[in-house]
Amino acid sequence: MREGFQRDGNVVAYTTSGEWLSAVTTDPRMRQVLGRDRQRYRDATEPVVRHRFAARLALKYTAAAALGTEAVELDLAYKTGGRPHLRGLRHVDVSLTHTGEFVAVGVSRLGRIGVDAEPLSRALSFDVLLDRVCTPAERAVLQALDVPDRRAAMLRLWTLKESYTKALGQGLRLRFTDFDLSACIERDVPEAHGTGLLAPDGTPAVRGAWGFGTYRALRRWLISVACHAHGPAPGAAAHGIADDRSMALVSGLLSGDPHPSHEGVGPAQGPPQGLKAWGSTGGPRTR
């Protein structure tokens, strides 16, 4: 995961909450990572609430693996409106989504990132949502599809718009009809993140632009990603909001070494098995 994060500047990981919930009761490290959330976790009786704590653990372990530090060293907090962030690490952006037992998280050092997930089986009301969430161009694309394809296309569009507004920190406060992703609707949905994020016109995303991707996970869920990379196009001298040297420094400060070497950043403490991750290129990888 760290190698992909260093190479691509962002990483998205997915898992299921069950193994994390069981690990909390058996692994002392997990209880330590929960920190001040531990008592709230113990007091929670509703499964949906406990799933939220599992999602937070997955985010902390993913960020730790990407940054080359330990999950216990990261302090996860929430901004006004509920957007997660890592306290004290303003150059690292994170996003979190969970639906049922499924959890997906995103971490980026290039710019804003947002992730959203839904079950592939979710049946959205096409007629109801068509006018409420779609621009005229999006409606035209959707209505031109065969009826069996419309539900899947609407689900994809919904998750893409959710991921974009999450990246902006707006959530549902930004009306979905205020921005257009019609060019993203008809793309194939791969089983793995193997093609990289794409611009709305289908070309590879470059720095200074928004990139989008939608992928199947575990054959049951759909993940959409929106990521903005600050800076010029690849090949120019400038870097994103946090380059490799600054990421190495962050890792060193978190681990207690103020002068880390680039190669000397140690591996992060491991999460439960099953956490799968990918960067903006390449297929899924396990930690």
MARTOR-719566 format. One line per field, with one value per residue (C-alpha): residue number from 1; residue in one letter; chain; x negated, y, z. Coordinates in nm, 4 decimals, decimal comma. Layout:
resi [NUM:...]
resn [A:...]
chain [A:...]
x [X:...]
y [Y:...]
z [Z:...]
//
This chain:
resi [1:2:3:4:5:6:7:8:9:10:11:12:13:14:15:16:17:18:19:20:21:22:23:24:25:26:27:28:29:30:31:32:33:34:35:36:37:38:39:40:41:42:43:44:45:46:47:48:49:50:51:52:53:54:55:56:57:58:59:60:61:62:63:64:65:66:67:68:69:70:71:72:73:74:75:76:77:78:79:80:81:82:83:84:85:86:87:88:89:90:91:92:93:94:95:96:97:98:99:100:101:102:103:104:105:106:107:108:109:110:111:112:113:114:115:116:117:118:119:120:121:122:123:124:125:126:127:128:129:130:131:132:133:134:135:136:137:138:139:140:141:142:143:144:145:146:147:148:149:150:151:152:153:154:155:156:157:158:159:160:161:162:163:164:165:166:167:168:169:170:171:172:173:174:175:176:177:178:179:180:181:182:183:184:185:186:187:188:189:190:191:192:193:194:195:196:197:198:199:200:201:202:203:204:205:206:207:208:209:210:211:212:213:214:215:216:217:218:219:220:221:222:223:224:225:226:227:228:229:230:231:232:233:234:235:236:237:238:239:240:241:242:243:244:245:246:247:248:249:250:251:252:253:254:255:256:257:258:259:260:261:262:263:264:265:266:267:268:269:270:271:272:273:274:275:276:277:278:279:280:281:282:283:284:285:286:287]
resn [M:R:E:G:F:Q:R:D:G:N:V:V:A:Y:T:T:S:G:E:W:L:S:A:V:T:T:D:P:R:M:R:Q:V:L:G:R:D:R:Q:R:Y:R:D:A:T:E:P:V:V:R:H:R:F:A:A:R:L:A:L:K:Y:T:A:A:A:A:L:G:T:E:A:V:E:L:D:L:A:Y:K:T:G:G:R:P:H:L:R:G:L:R:H:V:D:V:S:L:T:H:T:G:E:F:V:A:V:G:V:S:R:L:G:R:I:G:V:D:A:E:P:L:S:R:A:L:S:F:D:V:L:L:D:R:V:C:T:P:A:E:R:A:V:L:Q:A:L:D:V:P:D:R:R:A:A:M:L:R:L:W:T:L:K:E:S:Y:T:K:A:L:G:Q:G:L:R:L:R:F:T:D:F:D:L:S:A:C:I:E:R:D:V:P:E:A:H:G:T:G:L:L:A:P:D:G:T:P:A:V:R:G:A:W:G:F:G:T:Y:R:A:L:R:R:W:L:I:S:V:A:C:H:A:H:G:P:A:P:G:A:A:A:H:G:I:A:D:D:R:S:M:A:L:V:S:G:L:L:S:G:D:P:H:P:S:H:E:G:V:G:P:A:Q:G:P:P:Q:G:L:K:A:W:G:S:T:G:G:P:R:T:R]
chain [A:A:A:A:A:A:A:A:A:A:A:A:A:A:A:A:A:A:A:A:A:A:A:A:A:A:A:A:A:A:A:A:A:A:A:A:A:A:A:A:A:A:A:A:A:A:A:A:A:A:A:A:A:A:A:A:A:A:A:A:A:A:A:A:A:A:A:A:A:A:A:A:A:A:A:A:A:A:A:A:A:A:A:A:A:A:A:A:A:A:A:A:A:A:A:A:A:A:A:A:A:A:A:A:A:A:A:A:A:A:A:A:A:A:A:A:A:A:A:A:A:A:A:A:A:A:A:A:A:A:A:A:A:A:A:A:A:A:A:A:A:A:A:A:A:A:A:A:A:A:A:A:A:A:A:A:A:A:A:A:A:A:A:A:A:A:A:A:A:A:A:A:A:A:A:A:A:A:A:A:A:A:A:A:A:A:A:A:A:A:A:A:A:A:A:A:A:A:A:A:A:A:A:A:A:A:A:A:A:A:A:A:A:A:A:A:A:A:A:A:A:A:A:A:A:A:A:A:A:A:A:A:A:A:A:A:A:A:A:A:A:A:A:A:A:A:A:A:A:A:A:A:A:A:A:A:A:A:A:A:A:A:A:A:A:A:A:A:A:A:A:A:A:A:A:A:A:A:A:A:A:A:A:A:A:A:A]
x [0,0000:-0,2795:-0,4544:-0,1352:-0,0753:-0,4270:-0,3957:-0,0402:0,0200:0,3475:0,4864:0,8342:0,8908:1,1954:1,2846:1,5761:1,6378:1,6921:1,3273:1,2492:1,5266:1,4027:1,0434:1,1442:1,2305:0,9260:0,6395:0,5087:0,3621:0,7096:0,8374:0,5413:0,6081:0,9711:0,8404:1,1139:1,3694:1,3153:1,5703:1,8252:1,7688:1,8264:2,1452:2,2831:2,5470:2,6747:2,4778:2,4881:2,3079:2,0381:1,9899:1,9012:1,6209:1,4927:1,4899:1,2812:1,0327:1,0047:0,9372:0,6678:0,4926:0,5089:0,3650:0,0970:-0,0045:-0,0182:-0,2220:-0,4535:-0,3593:-0,1451:0,2313:0,2161:0,0123:0,2938:0,5716:0,8898:1,1242:1,4221:1,4753:1,8025:2,0366:1,8853:1,5893:1,3042:0,9487:0,6236:0,5499:0,2185:0,1718:0,3217:0,1335:0,3097:0,6751:0,8977:1,2474:1,4632:1,7814:1,9640:2,2819:2,3902:2,0779:1,8796:1,6203:1,4188:1,1635:0,9474:0,6206:0,4495:0,1442:0,2183:0,5479:0,9085:1,0440:1,3949:1,5236:1,8747:2,0082:2,3425:2,4546:2,4766:2,8226:2,9567:3,2645:3,2801:3,6057:3,5105:3,8182:3,7966:3,4245:3,4094:3,5246:3,3891:3,0231:2,9615:2,8658:3,0356:2,7299:2,7296:3,1021:3,0507:2,7776:2,9778:3,3018:3,1184:3,0094:3,2004:3,4286:3,2208:2,9096:3,0665:3,0671:2,6973:2,6132:2,8147:2,6398:2,3043:2,3965:2,5316:2,2118:1,9918:2,1818:2,1692:1,7922:1,7430:1,9482:1,7719:1,4363:1,5558:1,6781:2,0335:2,2179:2,5837:2,5634:2,4454:2,7317:2,6541:2,8133:2,5473:2,2718:2,2616:2,0963:2,2813:1,9566:1,8907:2,2196:2,1591:1,8063:1,7429:1,7152:1,4040:1,3603:1,0329:0,8798:0,6543:0,7014:0,6430:0,8731:1,0221:1,1361:1,5068:1,4257:1,2691:0,9059:0,6514:0,6741:0,3797:0,2639:0,4712:0,7903:1,0522:1,0283:1,3133:1,3395:1,6041:1,5174:1,6770:1,5559:1,6078:1,8699:2,1323:2,0514:1,9833:1,7149:1,6810:1,3808:1,3323:0,9851:0,8431:0,4704:0,3280:0,0396:-0,0634:-0,0469:-0,2888:-0,6441:-0,6388:-0,8630:-0,5980:-0,4594:-0,1271:-0,0393:-0,2772:-0,5736:-0,7782:-1,0268:-0,7561:-0,5759:-0,8978:-0,9309:-0,5715:-0,6377:-0,9518:-0,7865:-0,5014:-0,7440:-0,9658:-1,2553:-1,2879:-1,5429:-1,4109:-1,5727:-1,3442:-1,4183:-1,4176:-1,0469:-0,9322:-0,6184:-0,2966:-0,1404:0,0807:0,4608:0,6822:0,6369:0,8601:0,7949:0,7513:0,6121:0,5204:0,3682:0,4600:0,3026:0,2595:0,4861:0,5933:0,3159:0,3327:0,1278]
y [0,0000:0,2428:0,1766:0,2544:0,5681:0,6947:0,6198:0,7397:0,9931:0,8346:0,5018:0,3551:0,0520:-0,1597:-0,4229:-0,5628:-0,4606:-0,8078:-0,8997:-0,5585:-0,5867:-0,9258:-0,7986:-0,5184:-0,7774:-1,0001:-0,7703:-0,5228:-0,3086:-0,2475:-0,1262:0,1098:0,2452:0,3147:0,5510:0,7751:0,5948:0,2712:0,3406:0,4612:0,1420:-0,0687:0,1242:0,0850:-0,1849:-0,1149:-0,2992:0,0035:0,2117:-0,0499:-0,0644:0,3047:0,2356:-0,0418:0,2037:0,4476:0,1725:0,0826:0,4455:0,4834:0,1615:0,2541:0,5989:0,4506:0,1965:0,4684:0,7042:0,4367:0,4842:0,3180:0,3583:0,4468:0,7569:0,9050:1,1171:1,0965:1,3919:1,5420:1,8887:2,0792:1,8877:1,5501:1,5334:1,3248:1,4520:1,3519:1,6052:1,7815:1,6444:1,9147:1,7915:1,4543:1,4265:1,1328:1,0088:0,7356:0,5541:0,2514:0,0740:-0,2247:-0,4283:-0,2836:-0,0120:0,1913:0,4607:0,6962:0,8728:1,1328:1,3552:1,5327:1,7027:1,6423:1,2873:1,1489:0,7906:0,6495:0,2932:0,1237:-0,2386:-0,3383:-0,4739:-0,1372:-0,0414:0,3339:0,4851:0,5935:0,8088:0,9868:1,0613:1,1573:1,5153:1,5498:1,4606:1,4796:1,7670:1,7863:1,6252:1,3409:1,2833:1,2599:0,9959:0,7902:0,7994:0,6804:0,3601:0,0353:-0,0024:-0,2830:-0,0634:0,2450:0,1270:0,0394:0,3685:0,5676:0,3897:0,4710:0,8360:0,8619:0,7276:0,9441:1,2553:1,1497:1,0989:1,4392:1,6288:1,4407:1,5454:1,9054:1,8653:1,9541:1,6221:1,6616:2,0378:2,0774:2,0087:1,7248:1,9192:2,1912:1,9874:1,7499:1,4065:1,2853:1,1770:0,9306:0,7412:0,4859:0,3685:0,0047:-0,0727:-0,2890:-0,5402:-0,3728:-0,0294:-0,1053:0,1876:0,4827:0,7752:0,9416:1,2937:1,3354:1,3150:0,9704:1,0739:0,9969:1,2501:1,4871:1,7086:2,0196:1,8349:1,6131:1,2405:0,9919:0,6141:0,3533:-0,0069:-0,3282:-0,4754:-0,8283:-0,8732:-0,7136:-0,3446:-0,0461:0,2078:0,5508:0,7790:1,1487:1,2938:1,6353:1,6643:2,0103:2,1342:2,1237:1,8340:1,5425:1,6287:1,9836:2,0872:2,1560:1,8829:1,8141:1,9415:1,6905:1,5440:1,2348:1,4232:1,5829:1,2488:1,0901:1,3729:1,3215:0,9511:1,0232:1,2744:1,0338:0,7528:0,9710:1,0027:1,3695:1,2888:0,9887:0,8594:0,8013:0,4305:0,4020:0,4472:0,1256:-0,0721:0,0109:-0,2129:-0,4597:-0,4562:-0,7654:-0,9702:-0,8825:-0,5103:-0,4600:-0,1443:0,0155:0,3426:0,5433:0,2722:-0,0993:-0,3744:-0,4502:-0,5214:-0,6615:-0,5113]
z [0,0000:0,0873:-0,2423:-0,4325:-0,2281:-0,2943:-0,6647:-0,7307:-0,4575:-0,3482:-0,2374:-0,1930:0,0288:0,1022:0,3587:0,5564:0,9144:1,0641:1,1045:1,2509:1,5091:1,6264:1,6391:1,8775:2,1415:2,0849:1,9804:2,2425:1,9648:1,8256:2,1589:2,1786:1,8287:1,9206:2,1878:2,3250:2,1077:2,3005:2,5725:2,3187:2,1244:2,4366:2,5160:2,1626:2,1243:1,7722:1,5006:1,2707:1,5349:1,5817:1,2044:1,2174:1,4633:1,2381:0,9489:1,1521:1,2337:0,8650:0,7775:1,0428:0,9403:0,5709:0,6354:0,8604:0,5969:0,3306:0,5488:0,6883:1,0521:1,3197:1,3346:1,7028:1,6139:1,4013:1,5467:1,3404:1,3834:1,2023:1,0601:1,0717:0,8445:0,9321:0,6929:0,8436:0,8673:1,0326:1,3018:1,2428:0,8890:0,6712:0,3630:0,3724:0,2708:0,3676:0,2906:0,4382:0,3364:0,4741:0,3749:0,5810:0,6539:0,3618:0,4225:0,1701:0,2498:0,0467:0,1300:-0,0903:-0,0676:-0,3979:-0,3182:-0,2185:-0,2332:-0,1875:-0,1921:-0,1940:-0,2047:-0,2559:-0,2913:-0,6565:-0,5756:-0,4571:-0,6589:-0,7054:-0,8254:-1,1746:-1,2400:-0,9050:-0,9231:-1,2890:-1,2284:-0,8752:-0,9320:-1,3080:-1,5349:-1,8776:-2,0387:-1,7850:-1,8350:-2,2101:-2,1705:-1,9221:-2,1205:-2,4311:-2,2552:-2,2668:-1,9655:-1,8028:-1,8188:-1,6665:-1,3046:-1,3111:-1,4826:-1,2290:-0,9405:-1,0920:-1,1442:-0,7893:-0,6312:-0,8538:-0,7494:-0,3855:-0,4039:-0,5688:-0,3109:-0,0308:-0,1741:-0,1716:0,1857:0,0869:0,0993:0,0061:0,0659:-0,2944:-0,5334:-0,7702:-1,0554:-1,0168:-1,1825:-1,4771:-1,5051:-1,8136:-1,9815:-1,6959:-1,7178:-1,9912:-1,9110:-1,8323:-1,4621:-1,4045:-1,1257:-1,0244:-1,0233:-1,3183:-1,5546:-1,3248:-1,2581:-1,5633:-1,6423:-1,7260:-2,0990:-2,0527:-2,0884:-1,8145:-1,5329:-1,4980:-1,2164:-1,1831:-1,2798:-1,1215:-1,1817:-1,1392:-1,1197:-1,0470:-0,9605:-0,8394:-0,5118:-0,3812:-0,6565:-0,4342:-0,4016:-0,6226:-0,5229:-0,6814:-0,6317:-0,7032:-0,6584:-0,7364:-0,7975:-0,7414:-0,9505:-1,3166:-1,5567:-1,5045:-1,6041:-1,4722:-1,1864:-0,9233:-0,6987:-0,5299:-0,1853:-0,0258:-0,2142:-0,1296:0,0892:0,3020:0,3348:0,4601:0,7137:0,8293:0,8784:1,0723:1,3025:1,3743:1,4539:1,6704:1,4228:1,3202:1,0471:0,8552:0,5414:0,2448:0,2490:0,6268:0,6913:0,8516:0,7728:0,9511:1,2118:1,0278:1,0201:1,0075:0,6916:0,4003:0,3630:-0,0110:-0,1641:-0,4914:-0,6052:-0,9115:-1,1272:-1,0812:-0,9499:-0,5934:-0,3470:0,0045:0,2851]
//
